[in-house]
Amino acid sequence: MKISEKKREKISEQIISLLYSIIPKSLFTIEIAREIARDEEFTKELLLNLKQKNIIVEIKKNPKGIPYLRRSRWRLSDKVYNFYKKHR
């Protein structure tokens, strides 16, 4: 099933809103997928697209500095957070 670009943008906006609401925490891909009620692979595709646009940041290490082997956490970039903070 093909999802239109407009719907992809709306779902991406949901992701950004979710990440903004939990600042300064970061969420794993599966947690984001559960919150927006979407498939994990589809969610990861949207997350990577947002990362490419420098809207979100991928965290590949745990708090102790040990790299994750198969997981990633996500948070808003500082630039985007400051923008939303000013305009809300």
N, C-alpha and C positions, 0 to 999 in steps of 0.2 A: 504494500500500500504506500502510495506516494503522498507525502505531506507538503502542502503548499509553502512557499517561502514566507508568506504572511503569518501562517500558523507557527512556523519555526521561530519567527521573530517574537511572537507572543509567548511561546514557551521559554525562549531565551530571557525575555523580560521577567518571567516568573523566577527563573534561576537567579538573576541579578537581585531581584527583590528579596528572595530567600537569603542569599548571602549577605545582603545589606542588613537584614533584620537580626542576624546572629553575630555581627561584628563584635569582638575581634576573633571569635572562634572560626575554625575552618571545618568543612564537612568532607567526608569521603564521597566518591561518586555514587555509591549505592545509597547513601543517606539522602543525597539530593534527588536521586531517581524515585525513592519512596515518597518524599515530600511532594513532588510534582506529579506523582502517579504515572510515571513513564518507564519504559524499558531502559535497563542500564546501558546497553550499547548505544541506543539512540541518545540518551543523556550525555554519554561520554563524547559522542560526535559533536553535540552542541557545545559542550564545555571546551573542547579543543578549538572549535571555531571562535568562541569568545576569547580564549587564550591568544589565538592568533591576532585578534583585534586589540590585544592588550587591555582587555576589560577585566579579566580575572587572572589570578596567578596560581600556577600549579605548585603544590608543595610535595616534593618527592622524598622527604626525610622526616623521621619521627622527631619528637621534641628532644631526644637524646642525640640526634645527629646521625642516626643509623638509617641508611637508605631503605625505602620500601622496595620490595622486589616486584610486586604486582599491583600495588595500590597507589592512589594519589589522593591528596586532599586539595581542596580548592577554597580560595578566598578572593574577595574583590581586590583589585590593585589599589594602591594608595591614591593614585590620581583620580580614579573613578569614585572612590569613597569620598574624597574631599569635594568632588563635584556634586554628588548626591546630598552631602551634608549641607552644602550652601543652598541648594535649591529645594530643600524640603522644609 
